[in-house]
């Protein structure tokens, strides 16, 4: 199995440590290589922006995986380019993103956080220093809006028209899945 992990992050806790050891995983992220500490034996890291995966051919991978990255792309054009690249480079994909109506929002740990009015989000993050983001909000009052975009299932259906969307049992995240046509 040849996999591309888009927005792989610093370690394999998203999924690489939980898959067969003979699967080949190419991790891409914008992080410097010295920060990457994946332990999967067939993992290779490439510093790469997900908006342009032109170094990879159409359908080069059996599976594209992206866990907890797409909600951080708040510009619709950039998000669209990333989605197009995910759909282009792999025959099937799994994209995990926070559920807009989640019981407990996975980044901030606050019930229904994405639905709160922006001033309430700011007040909670500042007063409780959630995720250590108090300083970021002090420097940029629009920090949360610039760093997070919680989309509805309907919005994800529009940008992933050939995929199915599943609400995960924890009610925190959704999985956007396209299986290969056999």
N, C-alpha and C positions, 0 to 999 in steps of 0.2 A: 504494500500500500504506500503510495507516494502522497504526502500531505503537505500543504502550505498552511502555516499558522500565522495569520495576519494580525499584527498587534500582539505578538507573542509575549511581550513583557520580559521581566528579568529572570523568571524561573519557570519550571515546568508544572507549577501547581494548577494551571488551567486544565491541562489534560495530558501532556507528554509523559508524565510519570505514571500514567494509568493505561497506557496502550501497549500492545506487543512490542517487544524490544527490536524486532526486525523491520518495523515500519520506518520508512525514511521521512523525516520531518524537516522541512525548511522553514525556519522562523524568520519573519520579517518584522521590523519595528524601526522607529527612528532613534532608538537609544544607542549610545556609544557601545561598541562591542565589549569593552572591559566591564560593563555592568551586567552582562548576560551570564547567568549561571545555570543553564539547563543541564540536566543530568541524563537525559535519554541518550543511549549509545549511538543512535543514528540521527542526531540533531545537528543541523548546520545553521548558523545564523548569518543573515545578510542585513546590513543596515540599509533599509529601503523604505521609502514613503509609499504607503498603500494606495495613494492616488495614481501612481504610475508603476505598474508591474510589467512594463513592456519588455523587461529582460526575460520574461517567461512567455512561452508560447500558449496559444489557445488550447485549453483542455490538457495542459501539461501535467496537472495534478489529478489524482483520483478524488481528492477531497480538499476543500478549503474550509478552514476553521477560523472563526474569529469570536473570541470570548471577551466581553466587557470592553470593547474598543469603540464600536460604532456610535454609542451614545455620547462619546466625547467629540464627535465631529458635528459641530453646530452649524456650519455653513452648508446649505442645501446642495450647492453645486459640487463642493468637495465630497460630501456624502454620496452624491450620485455617481461621481467618478469612482469612488472606492467600491460601491456596490457593483458597478459595471465591471470593474477589474475582478472582483470576487467571482462573479458569474462567468467571466471569460476564461480565467486560468484553470478552473476546475469543473469537472463534470457533475459534481455534487457539492453541496456546502451545508455547513451548520454554523449559524450565527446566533450567539446568545447575547441578549441585551436586557436591561431592566424593564420590567413591566410598568407601564405608565400608572396603572392603578394598583401598584404593589402594596401589600399589607405593610411590609417593612422594606424601605428603600435600601438596596445593598451598599451604596456608598456612604450614606449618612446615618443609616440605622433608625430613621424616623418614620413612623407610620404615615403613609400617603404623602410623603414629602413632595413628589413631583406635582401634586395637585394644589399645594399651598400657594397663596399669593406670594409674589416675590418678596415683599417686605417681611413676611413671616419667615421665609426661608433664610433671609439674611439675618434676622434677629436670632433665630435658633443657632445658626452656624457661628455667629459672633459670640453669643452668650455662653454656648457650650463648647466653643472651639472644635466643632465637629470636624473630624478628619484633619485637624490641625490647619483648617482653612481660614481661621480668623485673620491672620496676617495677609493672606491673598485678598480677602475682601477689603481690608484696610487700604491696600494699594490700588485695588480695582473694584469699585462697588458693583460692577456687572460681572464679576468673576464667575458666579454660578451659571449665569446665562451664557457666558462665553465658553464654559467647560462642559456643560451638560445639556443634552436635548433628549427628553423622554418623549418618544413618539408613541402614537396609538397603534394598535394592531392594524387598523385600516391604512395608516400611513405606511407601515412596513409591507402590507400586501401590495400597495401601489408600486413600491420600488423593488419588490421581489415577487413579480407576478406569477412565476412558475414554482413557487415554494409554498409549503404549508407552514402554518404558525401554530405552535403549541404552548400553552401556559404550563409551566413546570409546577410540580406538586407543592413547592414551597410558596407559590404565589408571589414570588419576587421577580422572576425572570421569564422571558419567553424564548423559545427556540424557533428559529426560522430555518427550515430544512428543505432542501431540494435533493431528491434522490435521483441517481442516474437512471436514464431510460435504458432498459435492457431489451 
